[in-house]
Amino acid sequence: MTSAPSAHDALVSRLLTAIDDRDWPLLADLVTADIRYDRPGYPTITGVHELLYFYHHTRIIADGKHQLERVLTGDEQGFCWGTFEGVSKSGLPLNETFADWYEFTGNRVSRRRSFFFRPAI
């Protein structure tokens, strides 16, 4: 028997969809103003302004989509994993397995840490 997705399960899914859709206003609404994002190969991103700058200017991905395999969340933390398929800004195909850990403050993401199997995206 499977249970209905929690509000935090839906939050994780919406966050990744906002990133895939490049819906930056929605992304900003889904995170706290002091969001902290740790991602391999980059300095820690702190605050919603740095996060949006990263997605606008720094991230090497031109287009792509996250496919979630599983989302597990509780009241304060969550975890998900899946694959990302897309294309880089230089035109190279991207296909990565990823995992993310989250902390939640209310109904927003306050911390995210991404894990990849190699330093690629």
C-alpha positions, 0 to 999 in steps of 0.5 A: 500500500502506498500513501499519498504524497506529503506536502514536502514531497510535492514541494520537492517535485515543484522545486525541480519542475520550476528549475526545469521550466525556468520558472524563476519567480516560482522557484523564489517562492519555494525557497526561504530568503536565506536558502543555502545550496551546496552543489559539487564543484561550486561554492555554497550558494547562500540566499535567494538572489545568489540562487537565482543568479546561479540558475540564470548565469552560472549553471552549465545546463541549457535545457533538461528535465529531472525524472524523480525515482523516489521522494522521501520526506518528513517534517523537517528534512527530505531526500530524493533521487533520480536522473537528469537528462538535458543539454549543456550550454555548449550543446553536449548531452547530459545524463546524470544520476543525482540525489538531493537532501533538503531541509524545510522551514514551513512549506519552503526549502531552506537548505539543499545539497545535491550529490552526483556520481561525478563532477559533471553538472 
